[in-house]
Amino acid sequence: MLTDGAIRAFAEAGDGGPAAFHPPRPEPLASVLPWRILGTAMRNPIAAWPPVLFEGTSWRPPFPGAPVFLTDPAAVRAAMGERAEDFRHGDLWRRVMHPAWGEGLVAVEGAEWRWQRRAAAPAFRAAQMAALAPRMRTAAEAALLRWRHAAQPIDIAAETGRIAFDVILDTVLSGGEDFERAETEARVGAFLGQLEYRRLSYLLLPDRAHRGKLNKPAPEAAQLRADVDRMIARRRAAPPRGDLVDLLLDATDPETGRPMDDGLLRDNLLGFILAGHETSAVALGWALWLAAAHPPTAGRLRVEVETVTGGAPVDAGHLESLVFTRQVIQETLRLYPPGYQLTRVAMRDTEIDGRRIRAGTRILIAVYALHRHRRHWHDPDAFDPDRFAPGMPVPDRHLYMPFGAGPRICLGAAFAMTELVVTLATLVRAARFTPLSALFPVAGTSIRPGGGLPMRVAFP
């Protein structure tokens, strides 16, 4: 359990007190020995990043085939926006992502990506996502009901995973009629576990070494695909329900009128399930822990939710006024961005950040380091939601990029932000959370708290 001294320090932080709240992080790796960098990177990639990534503009580890890391907003803008066609995802990305996304948006490039993106984008507009707020709130309310009767302490990391999965069931999987909950959640977990698996060859071999290779899907993949296929067939013949499935069933390329066939729809739905579940679950868990570990934040959240809603359930009409709640989510995503690094490959010989880059070189945009960069943020390792308060300077979109940037910015960003604001507001108003252990961030498919999030949950 956190010590009384730590709790007092957290209470003073951000409230005019002497101490700032610095939540856990790995210390930048001081060693430049290749074997130390590689060994650390295989266990926890962000723990292998040296101080230069948090202070400079780029870095290349001292071993053959090493990628070039970028932490300069101008260089990131060039790689992800202005010269996006010169820097594509590449062969390793496709090898790793194909088992989950198939031929869906995340796994394809060029013209195939462009028409799918045009077709799917209208389904993810912010107004469409706000209409899903009641379904998201219901998942949080179900968790509160479970916790009232649960033995203490509770692993909030596991519970936010269940909340995110319940949201997926109701918005992406058509209410779950075609899915057995426990089996489907286990299959999704197997998919995510496969994406998290790292081979040393991913770090040492050039991108072209992965050309034509596709990782085998997890054993559970075939049944999950069959379940989604069955759901799509049923929904095509059923009346509309107003969920994300309906929006994608109606999606067509506005330039050509081309719709997604059932195979593409399945691949994209599976990708949205995996990406949406992981991002929301981990971010909500971190947000709850940060608020619980910093009592002034928890208090401000509760006051705002009560004031905005007047005691009514959190709904779409409240979203715009839940300003501080959104700030907490934004700061959480700054400190622990789910997409902590983004991968590109140089398609031709070029130059970036003053470095000559040969075709085939991997480029890693170090989002976690960008979000904690010493040149661009005041006290970058401190938890301070007021960085995002109204009237504060808006961070450069290639400095703060929890959902990526450029043409391939995450299509589900509005979905995720709506879900996180609604669920956080619903949970912190009804319950009081007490952290029970120290944490250590571990990077896999996202940045998770090693050992979970054990907390005591009380209802006043």
N, C-alpha and C positions, 0 to 999 in steps of 0.2 A: 504493500500500500504506500502511496505517496506520503512523505513525511510532513509533519505540521509546518516545518520551515518552508518546504517547497510550496505547500498550499498558500502560505502567507505571501511568498514571493509572487506566485501567480496572481493572487488577489490584488497585489499592488500594481502589477504590470498593466500598462495601457490605461491606467486610471489616475495618472498623475503621480504614481509611486516611483520609488527609486529603481525598481528592477524591471527589465524587459523579460518577456516570456520567450525563452529559446527552447523550442521543443527538440526532441532527439534528431540527430543526424550523424552520418559517418564523418569522421575527420578526413579531409582530403589526404590521399596517399602520398607520403613524402618520398618513398622509394622510386628510383627510376630504373631499377633492375627489371629486365623483361619478364623473368620468371615470377617475380612478385606481382607485377601488373596482371599477367595472365592468370595466375592462381587466384588472385583476389577477384578479377573480373568474372571468373567462372562461378564463384560463390555469390557475389553481390556486385554487379557492374558499377553502380554509382560509388561504391567504396574504393574502386580502383582509379577514380579520377583525381588527378593531382591539382595543387593550388592554381596552376596556370590556367586551368579551365574556368576557374571562378574569378580570375583577375585579368586574363589576356583575351585574345581574339581567336586563336586556333592552336591546335596541338596534334602532333602525330607520335604515337607510342614508338619506342625504339625496337621494333621487331619486324621481320619481313611480312608484307601483306597487310600491315596495320592500316586502319582507316584514318582519315583526317577528321578531327573533331572541330566543329565550329561553335564559337560562343560570341560572335559579333553580329549584332542585329542587321548590319548592312550586308554582310556575307550571307546570312541566313535568308534575307530578302532576295538576294540574287539566286541562291540555290533553289528556293522553294517558290519563287514568284516570277521575277523578271526573266530568269533563264531556266524555267522549270523543265522545258523540253531537253535541256542539256544534262539534267540531273533526274534520272528516273529511279524507280524502286529497285529494279535489277533482278538478277536470277536467284540470289539467296532469299530475297523477300518472297518471291513467288513460291520457291520451294517450301518455305515455312508456312505461308499463309494459305496455299491452295487447299490443304485438307479442311480448313474451316470455311473459306469463302468460295471455293470452287472457281467458277468463272464470274463471280460477282465483283462488285465495285472495287474492293480493296486489292484484289489479286490481279487485275488487268490494267493495261496501259493504253495510251493512244486513243484512236477512234472508238474502240470498244468501251473504254472507260468514259469517254465524253458523252456518248449517247445515253449510257446508263445513268450517269450523273444528271443529265438534263431531265431524264424521265422521272427519277426518284426525288429530285430536289423539292418540287412543290409539296410532296407529302410531309416534309419535315419543316415547313414554315413555322415560325414561332406561334402564330395564331392557332394553327392546327395542334401544336403540342400543348398549348394552354387548355384546350378542350379536353385533354386527357387527364387534367389535374385531379378530378374526383377519383379516378381509378388509382392514381398514385397515392392519394391520401388514404384510400381504403387499405392498401398494403401496410402503411404505417400504423393505422388503427388496429389492424389484426395483430401486429407485433406487440403493441401496447397491451392488448388483451392477453396474449401469451405470457408476457412478462409479469403481469399481476399475479399469476398463479405458478410462476416458475421458481425453482430453487435458485438461491443466490450463491455466488456471483454468476453473471451471465457473460458469455463471450460475445461481445457486441459485433466483432468482426464476422462471426458466423451468422448472427442475426441480421446484419445489414445485407449479407449475401442472400438471405431468405427474402428480405423485403424487396431487393432488386429483382429476384427471380419471380416473386408474386406480381410485380409490375409487368415483367416480361410476359408472364402467362396471360394477363388480362389485356395487354395492349398489342403484343406481337404474336401470341399463340392463340388468339381467338378465344380467350377465356379458359383455355386448357381442356376443352371437351375431348380432344383427341389425344391427350397426354396424361400419363400417370405421373403425378407430381414428383414423387421421390425418385423414380427411375429417370425421369427427364432431367432433373437437377443433377443427378449423378453423371448422366451422359454429357451434360454441358461442362461439368467439372472435369471430366476426362479430356474433352476437347481443349479446355484451357490449360490443363496440365501438359498436354502435348506441345502446345505453343510455347510453353515455358522452358521446355527441354533445350539445353544448350550443348552443342558439340564444339570441341576445340577447333575443328575445321572451320567453323563459322568465323573464328577470329583470325586464322592463319592462312586460309586458302583464298586466292583471288575470286572475285565474284563469278568469273566465267567458269570456274570449276564446278559451279552448281547448276550450270545451264542444262536444261532437259531433265533435271532430277526433281522429283516431287516426293516429299515425305509421305509415308503411308498414313491414311486417316486412322484415328484411334479406333479400336475394335467396336466401340459403341456408336460409331458414326453412321453405319448403315441403318440401324433402327431409328435413329433420330431423323435422318433424312426421309425415311419411309413415313414416319409420323407427320412430318411437315408436308410431304406430298399429299397425304390423305387429308390433312386440314385444308390445303389449298383447293383440292378438288371439291370438298364439301362447301367451302366458302364461295366458290364461283357459282354454285347453284342456290345459294341461300340469300335471304334479304340482307341489306347492309346493316352493320352494327355500329359504324362510326369509329372504328379503331384503326390502328396503323395498317392492318391487313387490308381493309377496304381501300385506304388511300393508295397502297401499292398495287392492288388489283386494278385500280383505275389509272395507274401511271402510264403515260406515253411520252415519247420524245416529242417536245413541242415543235421541233424542226421537221421531223419526218412522220410523226404519228405512230411510230413503231412502239408496240407494247412489249412488256417483258413476258416471255413464255414461262410455263410452269417451272422449268428447270432453273432459269435465271432468278425467278421470284424466290424459289426455294433457297438457292445459294445466297442471295442477299438477305433473306430473312434469317438464315442461320448465322450469317456474319453479324447482323444487327443484334441478334440474341447474345452472341458471345461478347462482342465489344460493349454493348450497352449494359450487360450484367456486370462485367468486371469493373468498368469505369464507375458506375453508380455505387456499387457495393463498397468499393475501397474508399472512394471519396466521402461517402456518407459516414463510414466508420471513423475516418480521420477527423471529420468535422465534429462529430459527437465527442470524440476524445479531446480535441483541442478546446472545445467549449467547456467541457467538464473540468479540464485541468486549469482553466482560466476563468474563475468565477465571475469577474466583471462581464465577460463575454456572454456567459450563460444568462446572467441577469438581464442584460440588454436585449438578448434574443427573446426572452419570455415577455418582457414589457412590450416590445415591438409587436409580437404576435397577438397579444391580448388587445393592444390598442387598435391594430389594423382590423382584426376580425370581430372585435366586440364579443368574443366568446363563441362565435359561430365556427363551424368547421372551415379549415383552410380551403379556399377554392380559387378558381381561375381569376376572379375579380379582385383577389387580394395580392396577386403576384407582383404587380407594379409597385405596390406600397410596401412590400417586405424588403426594404432597402438594405437594412443592416444584415438581415438573414442572407441576402445575396452576397454582401461583402464578405461574410464569414466563409461562404462557399468559394468565392474567388480567391481568398487568401489561402484556404486549404489547398486549392488546386495549384497555387503558386508554390507552396512548400512541398507538396507531395503530388506532382503531376502524374496522372496515370500513364500518359505517354511520355515517359521521362527521357526518351531519346527517339529520334526519327532518322530513318535510313534513306540515303539516296546513293546512286552510283553515277559517276561521270561517264557520259556517253561518248565523249571525244576529249582529246587533249585540250586543256583549258587552263585558266588561272583563276584562283579565288583567294581572297584575303592575302594577296601578294605571293601565294604559293603556286608553283607550277604543278598541275594535277594531270596525271596521265589517264587516258581512257581506261575504264574498268576500276578505277580507284573508288573505294567506298567512302562516303561522306556521312558522318554522324552529327546530326544537330543535337547538341547536348542540352535538352530543354531544362532538365533539373539544374544544371549549372547556370544557364541563362536566367532562370528564376531566382537565383541566389548570387548573381554576379556583383562583385564588390564595386564596380564602376557605375552601376546603373540603379542600385537599390540602396536606400538608407537602412543600416542594420539588417542586412538581407536575411539572416537566419532567425530573426524575431517574428513571432506571430503577431500581426498587427492588421486587423481587418480594415482599419481606417485608411490604409493605403488606397482603398478603392471607394472612399466616401465621395459623395457628390461634391464637385468643386476641386477635387484633387486632380493633378495631371494624369491623363490616361496613358498607360504604358504603351510604348511602341508595340504594334501587333506582331513584330518579329523578335520581341524581347519577352513579352508575356504571351504564351501560346499553349495553354492547356489542351486545346483541341487542334493543334497544328496551325498551319497558315498556308496561304497561297491557294491555287486552284483546288487542291486536294484537302482543304480544311475539313475537319470531321463533319459529316452530314448530320450526325445526331446531336450536335452541340445544344440546340434549343431543347431537344427532348431531355438530355441529361440535366441541363440547368433547371428546367421546370420540375423534374423529378426530385432533384436535390433540395431545391428551395421548399417544395411542398412537404417532403418527408421530414426534413430537418425541423421546419416550423411546427409540424404536428407532434413530433416526438419531444422536443425540448419544452413545449408548453405543458405537456401532460406529466412528464416524469423528470426526476432528478437523477443525474448520473455521477458516480464517484469512481474515478480511475483507481485501480488496485495494483498496478505494477508499472515499472519502467518499460519503455518500448525501444525497439531498434528497427529503423526502416530497412527493408530488404527488397531489392529490385528483382522482379521476375517479369511476368507479363505486365505488371504495374508495380508501384511501390507499395508494398504491404507492411503492416506491423508484424515483425517476427514474434511468434508466440501468441498472436491474437490480441484481442482487446478486452481483457477481463475487467468488468465493472460491476458495481452494485447499483441496482436500479430501484428507486423508491418513488412512491406516489403520494404526494402531499394531500 
